[in-house]
Amino acid sequence: MPTYFFDVQSQSGLVCLDYQGLDCTDDEAALTLARHGAGFTSHGDCSRNPQLTSYRFSVADAEHRHLFTVPFTDLLPDEDGPPPSRRRRPRSPKHRPSASRPA
């Protein structure tokens, strides 16, 4: 499943860089997930905190190419459930250097 990154931006710049990403079936699923807050926020959060209305998701693909932007003002109400997605787990290094042991 492809990975998408949901960076949070404000009018003045980057607020939160998504290092982990989310797995979505395709671009349309990533757009829908962004419109549901991508696990970061919700329509209700934006209603309670007016500062969030100036924020937006900048969604990028697995190669970190920008695909689209979703303003927090376009988030869907909380009763509409988001599509299923999975958080990526950090990959463990293939080779771990071993400590040298005295003979």
Helices and strands as residue ranges (DSSP letters): E 3-10, E 13-16, E 22-23, H 27-35, H 43-48, G 50-54, E 56-60, E 66-71, G 72-74, E 86-87
